[in-house]
Amino acid sequence: MGETVGPALTNSPVTSTASMYSEIQRERADIGGLMARPEYREWNPELIKPKKLLNPVKASRSHQELHRELLMNHRRGLGVDSKPELQRVLEHRRRNQLIKKKKEELEAKRLQCPFEQELLKRQQRLNQLEKPPEKEEDHAPEFIKVRENLRRITTTLTSEERAL
């Protein structure tokens, strides 16, 4: 029986897969010999030593503070959506400012068409033509303005006296 057991085990599928596995392990051991081991890196200064990379999200201070705040809110039983009143008001203001800024940008883009630009130029020219007479009156000395006012008053008084 001992003789039949020996050859039967060597031909069984279990032993053949085991032998294949051992062959694969031997091949990997040979490949592993080709790869650089840490002790080889130490004596060669030209090799770059590996460093563990930091997760930029976890390394950022703002992310850490946000995570800490979320944990504290969770411990207190506050929901993520429930915020202090001041923070809600500030966010509402920021949102309104962004909406206002976008409206201004859209209006500025809308005014960039050539026809509307020409209309604006004409309006500005007309305003400039109307303004110089007013500017000359504004730059006149005080006594001239008072004298003109006195003349108007006297002319209105004389016209009223004539009417009576």
N, CA and C atoms as an extended XYZ file, in Angstrom:
492
Properties=species:S:1:pos:R:3:atomname:S:1:resname:S:1:resid:I:1 pbc="F F F"
N         0.798       -1.185        0.000 N   MET     1
C         0.000        0.000        0.000 CA  MET     1
C         0.837        1.243        0.000 C   MET     1
N         1.945        1.204        0.680 N   GLY     2
C         2.824        2.355        0.741 CA  GLY     2
C         3.335        2.738       -0.621 C   GLY     2
N         3.574        1.712       -1.479 N   GLU     3
C         4.084        2.020       -2.799 CA  GLU     3
C         3.020        2.653       -3.676 C   GLU     3
N         1.793        2.228       -3.559 N   THR     4
C         0.733        2.789       -4.399 CA  THR     4
C         0.344        4.193       -3.954 C   THR     4
N         0.515        4.449       -2.693 N   VAL     5
C         0.141        5.776       -2.194 CA  VAL     5
C         1.108        6.819       -2.717 C   VAL     5
N         2.383        6.510       -2.774 N   GLY     6
C         3.386        7.474       -3.225 CA  GLY     6
C         3.144        7.963       -4.627 C   GLY     6
N         3.037        7.061       -5.627 N   PRO     7
C         2.812        7.513       -6.988 CA  PRO     7
C         1.442        8.146       -7.178 C   PRO     7
N         0.455        7.686       -6.449 N   ALA     8
C        -0.893        8.260       -6.603 CA  ALA     8
C        -0.896        9.709       -6.149 C   ALA     8
N        -0.142       10.064       -5.123 N   LEU     9
C        -0.111       11.445       -4.641 CA  LEU     9
C         0.628       12.358       -5.606 C   LEU     9
N         1.649       11.863       -6.234 N   THR    10
C         2.409       12.714       -7.142 CA  THR    10
C         1.630       13.036       -8.395 C   THR    10
N         0.747       12.138       -8.828 N   ASN    11
C        -0.036       12.374      -10.039 CA  ASN    11
C        -1.364       13.074       -9.763 C   ASN    11
N        -1.725       13.240       -8.527 N   SER    12
C        -3.017       13.870       -8.212 CA  SER    12
C        -2.970       15.356       -8.559 C   SER    12
N        -4.126       15.947       -8.875 N   PRO    13
C        -4.156       17.360       -9.249 CA  PRO    13
C        -3.736       18.281       -8.117 C   PRO    13
N        -3.921       17.874       -6.882 N   VAL    14
C        -3.558       18.720       -5.748 CA  VAL    14
C        -2.060       18.918       -5.706 C   VAL    14
N        -1.303       17.867       -5.887 N   THR    15
C         0.142       17.992       -5.835 CA  THR    15
C         0.683       18.731       -7.040 C   THR    15
N         0.020       18.595       -8.202 N   SER    16
C         0.530       19.295       -9.384 CA  SER    16
C         0.319       20.801       -9.254 C   SER    16
N        -0.789       21.248       -8.668 N   THR    17
C        -0.987       22.690       -8.477 CA  THR    17
C        -0.045       23.211       -7.416 C   THR    17
N         0.224       22.399       -6.424 N   ALA    18
C         1.145       22.824       -5.385 CA  ALA    18
C         2.535       23.009       -5.961 C   ALA    18
N         2.922       22.107       -6.861 N   SER    19
C         4.243       22.243       -7.458 CA  SER    19
C         4.302       23.474       -8.360 C   SER    19
N         3.186       23.790       -9.045 N   MET    20
C         3.161       24.996       -9.881 CA  MET    20
C         3.288       26.246       -9.011 C   MET    20
N         2.624       26.221       -7.869 N   TYR    21
C         2.684       27.353       -6.960 CA  TYR    21
C         4.104       27.559       -6.457 C   TYR    21
N         4.779       26.460       -6.149 N   SER    22
C         6.155       26.577       -5.670 CA  SER    22
C         7.071       27.104       -6.774 C   SER    22
N         6.787       26.727       -8.032 N   GLU    23
C         7.585       27.252       -9.142 CA  GLU    23
C         7.377       28.759       -9.292 C   GLU    23
N         6.128       29.205       -9.163 N   ILE    24
C         5.842       30.646       -9.258 CA  ILE    24
C         6.564       31.391       -8.148 C   ILE    24
N         6.567       30.803       -6.947 N   GLN    25
C         7.253       31.430       -5.831 CA  GLN    25
C         8.745       31.534       -6.091 C   GLN    25
N         9.324       30.507       -6.703 N   ARG    26
C        10.752       30.550       -7.021 CA  ARG    26
C        11.045       31.646       -8.032 C   ARG    26
N        10.158       31.776       -9.055 N   GLU    27
C        10.358       32.824      -10.064 CA  GLU    27
C        10.268       34.211       -9.429 C   GLU    27
N         9.304       34.389       -8.526 N   ARG    28
C         9.164       35.685       -7.848 CA  ARG    28
C        10.381       35.979       -6.986 C   ARG    28
N        10.927       34.960       -6.375 N   ALA    29
C        12.118       35.157       -5.557 CA  ALA    29
C        13.276       35.623       -6.430 C   ALA    29
N        13.366       35.067       -7.642 N   ASP    30
C        14.421       35.488       -8.556 CA  ASP    30
C        14.218       36.948       -8.972 C   ASP    30
N        12.971       37.321       -9.254 N   ILE    31
C        12.677       38.710       -9.638 CA  ILE    31
C        12.939       39.644       -8.468 C   ILE    31
N        12.585       39.205       -7.266 N   GLY    32
C        12.808       40.019       -6.075 CA  GLY    32
C        14.280       40.313       -5.866 C   GLY    32
N        15.145       39.433       -6.300 N   GLY    33
C        16.571       39.668       -6.173 CA  GLY    33
C        17.038       40.809       -7.058 C   GLY    33
N        16.321       41.066       -8.150 N   LEU    34
C        16.696       42.144       -9.058 CA  LEU    34
C        16.268       43.524       -8.547 C   LEU    34
N        15.234       43.564       -7.727 N   MET    35
C        14.714       44.846       -7.237 CA  MET    35
C        15.611       45.390       -6.132 C   MET    35
N        15.677       46.706       -6.043 N   ALA    36
C        16.522       47.339       -5.035 CA  ALA    36
C        15.878       47.216       -3.664 C   ALA    36
N        16.680       46.864       -2.707 N   ARG    37
C        16.201       46.760       -1.332 CA  ARG    37
C        16.606       48.032       -0.588 C   ARG    37
N        15.940       48.329        0.522 N   PRO    38
C        16.243       49.568        1.253 CA  PRO    38
C        17.693       49.712        1.674 C   PRO    38
N        18.359       48.603        2.028 N   GLU    39
C        19.753       48.751        2.459 CA  GLU    39
C        20.663       49.173        1.307 C   GLU    39
N        20.263       48.864        0.084 N   TYR    40
C        21.067       49.290       -1.061 CA  TYR    40
C        20.886       50.788       -1.315 C   TYR    40
N        19.752       51.327       -0.976 N   ARG    41
C        19.494       52.753       -1.210 CA  ARG    41
C        20.342       53.635       -0.300 C   ARG    41
N        20.645       53.158        0.873 N   GLU    42
C        21.348       53.978        1.848 CA  GLU    42
C        22.773       54.310        1.413 C   GLU    42
N        23.464       53.389        0.810 N   TRP    43
C        24.861       53.665        0.474 CA  TRP    43
C        25.016       54.361       -0.862 C   TRP    43
N        23.958       54.444       -1.706 N   ASN    44
C        24.034       55.131       -2.990 CA  ASN    44
C        23.332       56.489       -2.869 C   ASN    44
N        24.105       57.589       -2.821 N   PRO    45
C        23.478       58.909       -2.630 CA  PRO    45
C        22.706       59.409       -3.854 C   PRO    45
N        22.907       58.806       -5.017 N   GLU    46
C        22.215       59.263       -6.216 CA  GLU    46
C        20.767       58.793       -6.270 C   GLU    46
N        20.448       57.770       -5.516 N   LEU    47
C        19.079       57.268       -5.518 CA  LEU    47
C        18.171       58.200       -4.714 C   LEU    47
N        16.968       58.363       -5.188 N   ILE    48
C        15.990       59.200       -4.494 CA  ILE    48
C        15.313       58.356       -3.432 C   ILE    48
N        15.321       58.862       -2.223 N   LYS    49
C        14.708       58.123       -1.129 CA  LYS    49
C        13.201       58.393       -1.138 C   LYS    49
N        12.400       57.366       -1.042 N   PRO    50
C        10.944       57.567       -1.075 CA  PRO    50
C        10.446       58.207        0.213 C   PRO    50
N         9.453       59.073        0.055 N   LYS    51
C         8.814       59.708        1.201 CA  LYS    51
C         7.317       59.495        1.079 C   LYS    51
N         6.680       59.388        2.205 N   LYS    52
C         5.237       59.220        2.184 CA  LYS    52
C         4.615       60.568        1.816 C   LYS    52
N         3.715       60.548        0.835 N   LEU    53
C         3.075       61.771        0.386 CA  LEU    53
C         1.990       62.189        1.364 C   LEU    53
N         1.889       63.505        1.556 N   LEU    54
C         0.843       64.038        2.411 CA  LEU    54
C        -0.418       64.251        1.596 C   LEU    54
N        -1.543       64.002        2.210 N   ASN    55
C        -2.822       64.272        1.566 CA  ASN    55
C        -3.055       65.779        1.636 C   ASN    55
N        -3.095       66.491        0.504 N   PRO    56
C        -3.219       67.949        0.553 CA  PRO    56
C        -4.526       68.418        1.179 C   PRO    56
N        -5.566       67.604        1.078 N   VAL    57
C        -6.843       68.002        1.675 CA  VAL    57
C        -6.754       67.949        3.192 C   VAL    57
N        -6.156       66.880        3.702 N   LYS    58
C        -6.045       66.751        5.152 CA  LYS    58
C        -4.975       67.674        5.716 C   LYS    58
N        -4.010       68.045        4.911 N   ALA    59
C        -2.926       68.894        5.383 CA  ALA    59
C        -3.356       70.353        5.465 C   ALA    59
N        -4.377       70.756        4.719 N   SER    60
C        -4.772       72.164        4.718 CA  SER    60
C        -5.462       72.518        6.029 C   SER    60
N        -5.120       73.672        6.546 N   ARG    61
C        -5.653       74.130        7.823 CA  ARG    61
C        -7.163       74.383        7.739 C   ARG    61
N        -7.604       74.925        6.613 N   SER    62
C        -9.031       75.221        6.486 CA  SER    62
C        -9.858       73.937        6.508 C   SER    62
N        -9.336       72.883        5.879 N   HIS    63
C       -10.056       71.604        5.894 CA  HIS    63
C       -10.106       71.031        7.308 C   HIS    63
N        -9.009       71.152        8.030 N   GLN    64
C        -8.984       70.649        9.401 CA  GLN    64
C        -9.984       71.402       10.275 C   GLN    64
N       -10.040       72.739       10.110 N   GLU    65
C       -10.986       73.539       10.891 CA  GLU    65
C       -12.426       73.190       10.537 C   GLU    65
N       -12.686       72.995        9.263 N   LEU    66
C       -14.025       72.608        8.834 CA  LEU    66
C       -14.410       71.261        9.438 C   LEU    66
N       -13.484       70.315        9.390 N   HIS    67
C       -13.750       68.991        9.942 CA  HIS    67
C       -14.005       69.080       11.444 C   HIS    67
N       -13.210       69.886       12.145 N   ARG    68
C       -13.376       70.063       13.585 CA  ARG    68
C       -14.748       70.670       13.896 C   ARG    68
N       -15.141       71.677       13.105 N   GLU    69
C       -16.438       72.321       13.316 CA  GLU    69
C       -17.587       71.340       13.060 C   GLU    69
N       -17.466       70.537       12.014 N   LEU    70
C       -18.504       69.543       11.728 CA  LEU    70
C       -18.619       68.522       12.856 C   LEU    70
N       -17.480       68.098       13.404 N   LEU    71
C       -17.512       67.153       14.522 CA  LEU    71
C       -18.181       67.768       15.744 C   LEU    71
N       -17.849       69.028       16.047 N   MET    72
C       -18.453       69.696       17.201 CA  MET    72
C       -19.958       69.846       17.006 C   MET    72
N       -20.381       70.224       15.814 N   ASN    73
C       -21.816       70.358       15.543 CA  ASN    73
C       -22.519       69.014       15.658 C   ASN    73
N       -21.856       67.972       15.206 N   HIS    74
C       -22.445       66.635       15.293 CA  HIS    74
C       -22.590       66.212       16.756 C   HIS    74
N       -21.589       66.517       17.572 N   ARG    75
C       -21.649       66.156       18.992 CA  ARG    75
C       -22.750       66.929       19.706 C   ARG    75
N       -22.933       68.198       19.337 N   ARG    76
C       -23.978       69.023       19.951 CA  ARG    76
C       -25.369       68.641       19.464 C   ARG    76
N       -25.435       67.974       18.341 N   GLY    77
C       -26.722       67.592       17.793 CA  GLY    77
C       -27.243       68.580       16.771 C   GLY    77
N       -26.417       69.536       16.375 N   LEU    78
C       -26.829       70.499       15.358 CA  LEU    78
C       -26.715       69.860       13.987 C   LEU    78
N       -27.662       70.161       13.147 N   GLY    79
C       -27.596       69.660       11.779 CA  GLY    79
C       -26.619       70.478       10.971 C   GLY    79
N       -26.225       69.946        9.841 N   VAL    80
C       -25.288       70.653        8.968 CA  VAL    80
C       -25.951       71.901        8.398 C   VAL    80
N       -27.265       71.804        8.147 N   ASP    81
C       -27.967       72.929        7.541 CA  ASP    81
C       -28.263       74.047        8.528 C   ASP    81
N       -28.313       73.747        9.810 N   SER    82
C       -28.621       74.805       10.775 CA  SER    82
C       -27.354       75.591       11.071 C   SER    82
N       -27.408       76.885       10.775 N   LYS    83
C       -26.243       77.749       10.957 CA  LYS    83
C       -26.627       78.890       11.883 C   LYS    83
N       -25.653       79.523       12.501 N   PRO    84
C       -25.970       80.693       13.314 CA  PRO    84
C       -26.576       81.799       12.447 C   PRO    84
N       -27.357       82.656       13.099 N   GLU    85
C       -28.074       83.701       12.361 CA  GLU    85
C       -27.111       84.647       11.651 C   GLU    85
N       -26.042       85.025       12.328 N   LEU    86
C       -25.074       85.942       11.728 CA  LEU    86
C       -24.478       85.348       10.459 C   LEU    86
N       -24.136       84.081       10.503 N   GLN    87
C       -23.543       83.437        9.328 CA  GLN    87
C       -24.546       83.389        8.181 C   GLN    87
N       -25.829       83.113        8.501 N   ARG    88
C       -26.849       83.091        7.450 CA  ARG    88
C       -27.017       84.467        6.824 C   ARG    88
N       -27.004       85.514        7.651 N   VAL    89
C       -27.150       86.878        7.133 CA  VAL    89
C       -25.968       87.235        6.247 C   VAL    89
N       -24.759       86.882        6.674 N   LEU    90
C       -23.571       87.177        5.871 CA  LEU    90
C       -23.617       86.452        4.532 C   LEU    90
N       -24.029       85.203        4.546 N   GLU    91
C       -24.130       84.460        3.285 CA  GLU    91
C       -25.197       85.062        2.383 C   GLU    91
N       -26.290       85.516        2.986 N   HIS    92
C       -27.357       86.152        2.200 CA  HIS    92
C       -26.839       87.433        1.544 C   HIS    92
N       -26.077       88.227        2.298 N   ARG    93
C       -25.497       89.462        1.734 CA  ARG    93
C       -24.531       89.146        0.602 C   ARG    93
N       -23.674       88.161        0.821 N   ARG    94
C       -22.714       87.788       -0.229 CA  ARG    94
C       -23.441       87.339       -1.487 C   ARG    94
N       -24.490       86.540       -1.286 N   ARG    95
C       -25.263       86.059       -2.428 CA  ARG    95
C       -25.894       87.234       -3.181 C   ARG    95
N       -26.466       88.190       -2.429 N   ASN    96
C       -27.067       89.367       -3.077 CA  ASN    96
C       -26.021       90.205       -3.806 C   ASN    96
N       -24.835       90.351       -3.209 N   GLN    97
C       -23.769       91.108       -3.867 CA  GLN    97
C       -23.339       90.429       -5.158 C   GLN    97
N       -23.236       89.107       -5.134 N   LEU    98
C       -22.862       88.384       -6.354 CA  LEU    98
C       -23.924       88.552       -7.431 C   LEU    98
N       -25.191       88.490       -7.032 N   ILE    99
C       -26.272       88.662       -8.005 CA  ILE    99
C       -26.226       90.064       -8.593 C   ILE    99
N       -25.993       91.061       -7.740 N   LYS   100
C       -25.928       92.448       -8.207 CA  LYS   100
C       -24.747       92.644       -9.155 C   LYS   100
N       -23.608       92.042       -8.803 N   LYS   101
C       -22.423       92.161       -9.652 CA  LYS   101
C       -22.658       91.513      -11.016 C   LYS   101
N       -23.319       90.344      -11.014 N   LYS   102
C       -23.610       89.670      -12.281 CA  LYS   102
C       -24.553       90.501      -13.138 C   LYS   102
N       -25.548       91.139      -12.504 N   LYS   103
C       -26.465       91.994      -13.260 CA  LYS   103
C       -25.720       93.161      -13.890 C   LYS   103
N       -24.810       93.770      -13.130 N   GLU   104
C       -24.025       94.890      -13.664 CA  GLU   104
C       -23.159       94.436      -14.836 C   GLU   104
N       -22.555       93.262      -14.708 N   GLU   105
C       -21.723       92.749      -15.800 CA  GLU   105
C       -22.560       92.483      -17.046 C   GLU   105
N       -23.747       91.904      -16.844 N   LEU   106
C       -24.625       91.653      -17.990 CA  LEU   106
C       -25.058       92.958      -18.646 C   LEU   106
N       -25.348       93.960      -17.832 N   GLU   107
C       -25.749       95.253      -18.390 CA  GLU   107
C       -24.583       95.901      -19.128 C   GLU   107
N       -23.377       95.764      -18.580 N   ALA   108
C       -22.204       96.318      -19.254 CA  ALA   108
C       -21.979       95.619      -20.593 C   ALA   108
N       -22.169       94.304      -20.622 N   LYS   109
C       -22.020       93.576      -21.885 CA  LYS   109
C       -23.105       93.984      -22.875 C   LYS   109
N       -24.305       94.201      -22.335 N   ARG   110
C       -25.419       94.581      -23.198 CA  ARG   110
C       -25.169       95.958      -23.818 C   ARG   110
N       -24.549       96.844      -23.069 N   LEU   111
C       -24.277       98.192      -23.565 CA  LEU   111
C       -23.096       98.241      -24.522 C   LEU   111
N       -22.457       97.143      -24.744 N   GLN   112
C       -21.281       97.139      -25.602 CA  GLN   112
C       -21.622       97.016      -27.083 C   GLN   112
N       -22.891       96.865      -27.429 N   CYS   113
C       -23.203       96.781      -28.851 CA  CYS   113
C       -22.968       98.159      -29.480 C   CYS   113
N       -22.540       98.238      -30.723 N   PRO   114
C       -22.133       99.503      -31.353 CA  PRO   114
C       -23.241      100.561      -31.378 C   PRO   114
N       -24.457      100.152      -31.639 N   PHE   115
C       -25.558      101.112      -31.716 CA  PHE   115
C       -25.754      101.823      -30.374 C   PHE   115
N       -25.760      101.062      -29.294 N   GLU   116
C       -25.953      101.658      -27.977 CA  GLU   116
C       -24.755      102.510      -27.575 C   GLU   116
N       -23.567      102.141      -28.012 N   GLN   117
C       -22.390      102.967      -27.727 CA  GLN   117
C       -22.520      104.330      -28.397 C   GLN   117
N       -22.980      104.338      -29.633 N   GLU   118
C       -23.172      105.611      -30.341 CA  GLU   118
C       -24.232      106.452      -29.651 C   GLU   118
N       -25.296      105.825      -29.199 N   LEU   119
C       -26.331      106.562      -28.475 CA  LEU   119
C       -25.771      107.183      -27.197 C   LEU   119
N       -24.951      106.420      -26.481 N   LEU   120
C       -24.338      106.954      -25.263 CA  LEU   120
C       -23.411      108.126      -25.576 C   LEU   120
N       -22.641      108.021      -26.649 N   LYS   121
C       -21.743      109.118      -27.032 CA  LYS   121
C       -22.533      110.380      -27.349 C   LYS   121
N       -23.627      110.226      -28.106 N   ARG   122
C       -24.456      111.394      -28.440 CA  ARG   122
C       -25.050      112.018      -27.185 C   ARG   122
N       -25.513      111.179      -26.274 N   GLN   123
C       -26.092      111.685      -25.028 CA  GLN   123
C       -25.042      112.450      -24.223 C   GLN   123
N       -23.828      111.930      -24.181 N   GLN   124
C       -22.758      112.607      -23.454 CA  GLN   124
C       -22.405      113.936      -24.111 C   GLN   124
N       -22.371      113.980      -25.448 N   ARG   125
C       -22.085      115.239      -26.150 CA  ARG   125
C       -23.156      116.280      -25.852 C   ARG   125
N       -24.410      115.860      -25.896 N   LEU   126
C       -25.499      116.795      -25.602 CA  LEU   126
C       -25.409      117.311      -24.171 C   LEU   126
N       -25.082      116.441      -23.247 N   ASN   127
C       -24.929      116.865      -21.852 CA  ASN   127
C       -23.776      117.848      -21.700 C   ASN   127
N       -22.686      117.628      -22.418 N   GLN   128
C       -21.538      118.535      -22.340 CA  GLN   128
C       -21.867      119.892      -22.944 C   GLN   128
N       -22.650      119.890      -24.022 N   LEU   129
C       -23.031      121.159      -24.633 CA  LEU   129
C       -23.962      121.956      -23.725 C   LEU   129
N       -24.778      121.297      -22.961 N   GLU   130
C       -25.686      121.979      -22.048 CA  GLU   130
C       -24.977      122.449      -20.788 C   GLU   130
N       -23.957      121.765      -20.358 N   LYS   131
C       -23.296      122.080      -19.095 CA  LYS   131
C       -22.401      123.325      -19.123 C   LYS   131
N       -21.686      123.658      -20.185 N   PRO   132
C       -20.782      124.813      -20.104 CA  PRO   132
C       -21.435      126.133      -19.679 C   PRO   132
N       -22.627      126.500      -20.150 N   PRO   133
C       -23.204      127.746      -19.635 CA  PRO   133
C       -23.427      127.701      -18.123 C   PRO   133
N       -23.819      126.582      -17.610 N   GLU   134
C       -24.010      126.459      -16.175 CA  GLU   134
C       -22.679      126.580      -15.441 C   GLU   134
N       -21.629      126.006      -16.013 N   LYS   135
C       -20.320      126.072      -15.375 CA  LYS   135
C       -19.818      127.507      -15.305 C   LYS   135
N       -20.068      128.283      -16.355 N   GLU   136
C       -19.622      129.678      -16.352 CA  GLU   136
C       -20.326      130.456      -15.257 C   GLU   136
N       -21.594      130.179      -15.059 N   GLU   137
C       -22.328      130.857      -14.003 CA  GLU   137
C       -21.830      130.427      -12.632 C   GLU   137
N       -21.465      129.181      -12.489 N   ASP   138
C       -20.988      128.686      -11.204 CA  ASP   138
C       -19.641      129.295      -10.834 C   ASP   138
N       -18.809      129.597      -11.828 N   HIS   139
C       -17.482      130.143      -11.546 CA  HIS   139
C       -17.499      131.663      -11.367 C   HIS   139
N       -18.634      132.287      -11.544 N   ALA   140
C       -18.714      133.751      -11.394 CA  ALA   140
C       -18.526      134.112       -9.921 C   ALA   140
N       -17.932      135.269       -9.669 N   PRO   141
C       -17.735      135.700       -8.277 CA  PRO   141
C       -19.081      135.895       -7.560 C   PRO   141
N       -19.014      135.854       -6.254 N   GLU   142
C       -20.219      135.926       -5.419 CA  GLU   142
C       -20.974      137.244       -5.608 C   GLU   142
N       -20.244      138.364       -5.689 N   PHE   143
C       -20.924      139.665       -5.768 CA  PHE   143
C       -21.725      139.819       -7.064 C   PHE   143
N       -21.278      139.153       -8.150 N   ILE   144
C       -22.023      139.236       -9.409 CA  ILE   144
C       -23.332      138.456       -9.279 C   ILE   144
N       -23.271      137.310       -8.625 N   LYS   145
C       -24.481      136.523       -8.423 CA  LYS   145
C       -25.482      137.291       -7.569 C   LYS   145
N       -24.993      137.926       -6.500 N   VAL   146
C       -25.881      138.690       -5.615 CA  VAL   146
C       -26.489      139.860       -6.369 C   VAL   146
N       -25.691      140.525       -7.182 N   ARG   147
C       -26.169      141.680       -7.958 CA  ARG   147
C       -27.282      141.252       -8.921 C   ARG   147
N       -27.082      140.072       -9.583 N   GLU   148
C       -28.110      139.579      -10.494 CA  GLU   148
C       -29.393      139.252       -9.739 C   GLU   148
N       -29.241      138.664       -8.551 N   ASN   149
C       -30.419      138.356       -7.742 CA  ASN   149
C       -31.148      139.645       -7.342 C   ASN   149
N       -30.384      140.682       -6.993 N   LEU   150
C       -31.005      141.960       -6.624 CA  LEU   150
C       -31.745      142.565       -7.810 C   LEU   150
N       -31.176      142.467       -8.992 N   ARG   151
C       -31.840      142.991      -10.183 CA  ARG   151
C       -33.165      142.267      -10.415 C   ARG   151
N       -33.135      140.943      -10.256 N   ARG   152
C       -34.364      140.174      -10.447 CA  ARG   152
C       -35.424      140.599       -9.440 C   ARG   152
N       -34.992      140.783       -8.203 N   ILE   153
C       -35.943      141.183       -7.164 CA  ILE   153
C       -36.531      142.554       -7.486 C   ILE   153
N       -35.676      143.488       -7.862 N   THR   154
C       -36.169      144.846       -8.156 CA  THR   154
C       -37.072      144.844       -9.379 C   THR   154
N       -36.748      144.040      -10.382 N   THR   155
C       -37.602      144.002      -11.571 CA  THR   155
C       -38.949      143.371      -11.250 C   THR   155
N       -38.955      142.367      -10.393 N   THR   156
C       -40.237      141.761      -10.019 CA  THR   156
C       -41.052      142.723       -9.166 C   THR   156
N       -40.380      143.485       -8.296 N   LEU   157
C       -41.098      144.461       -7.468 CA  LEU   157
C       -41.689      145.573       -8.337 C   LEU   157
N       -40.949      146.062       -9.279 N   THR   158
C       -41.445      147.145      -10.139 CA  THR   158
C       -42.592      146.663      -11.017 C   THR   158
N       -42.500      145.422      -11.478 N   SER   159
C       -43.588      144.899      -12.301 CA  SER   159
C       -44.857      144.716      -11.462 C   SER   159
N       -44.706      144.349      -10.185 N   GLU   160
C       -45.865      144.217       -9.309 CA  GLU   160
C       -46.466      145.588       -9.006 C   GLU   160
N       -45.625      146.596       -8.814 N   GLU   161
C       -46.114      147.946       -8.534 CA  GLU   161
C       -46.861      148.499       -9.739 C   GLU   161
N       -46.387      148.184      -10.916 N   ARG   162
C       -47.056      148.658      -12.125 CA  ARG   162
C       -48.420      147.987      -12.287 C   ARG   162
N       -48.464      146.728      -11.879 N   ALA   163
C       -49.721      146.007      -12.008 CA  ALA   163
C       -50.780      146.571      -11.064 C   ALA   163
N       -50.382      147.163       -9.953 N   LEU   164
C       -51.341      147.719       -9.005 CA  LEU   164
C       -51.733      149.062       -9.450 C   LEU   164
